[in-house]
Amino acid sequence: MIERAFALLASFDGDHRAQTLAELAQRSGIPRTSALRLARTLTSVGALERPTTCAGCSRRSGAGTTPWAARTGPGP
């Protein structure tokens, strides 16, 4: 589980500051359902966030397209 959490966090870089669930799963190599569970857990502990707006994010509509982003500041 810890390895998958780090793989998910490692999928973020300078070119991928915010990602949809599909992108998180693809870039980390983790199945979507597992990526969703991990992303929710990482959000609850302050490692990820779901910004309402973000520069450079693709603007797609529909469920599951709100991007996840790695936190850059101090946690809650």
Secondary structure in CASP SS format (residue, H / E / C, confidence):
PFRMAT SS
TARGET T0000
AUTHOR 0000-0000-0000
METHOD secondary structure of the structure
MODEL  1
M C 1.00
I H 1.00
E H 1.00
R H 1.00
A H 1.00
F H 1.00
A H 1.00
L H 1.00
L H 1.00
A H 1.00
S C 1.00
F C 1.00
D E 1.00
G C 1.00
D C 1.00
H E 1.00
R C 1.00
A E 1.00
Q E 1.00
T C 1.00
L H 1.00
A H 1.00
E H 1.00
L H 1.00
A H 1.00
Q H 1.00
R H 1.00
S H 1.00
G C 1.00
I C 1.00
P C 1.00
R H 1.00
T H 1.00
S H 1.00
A H 1.00
L H 1.00
R H 1.00
L H 1.00
A H 1.00
R H 1.00
T H 1.00
L H 1.00
T H 1.00
S H 1.00
V C 1.00
G C 1.00
A C 1.00
L E 1.00
E E 1.00
R C 1.00
P C 1.00
T C 1.00
T C 1.00
C C 1.00
A C 1.00
G C 1.00
C C 1.00
S C 1.00
R C 1.00
R C 1.00
S C 1.00
G C 1.00
A C 1.00
G C 1.00
T C 1.00
T C 1.00
P C 1.00
W E 1.00
A E 1.00
A E 1.00
R C 1.00
T C 1.00
G C 1.00
P C 1.00
G C 1.00
P C 1.00
END
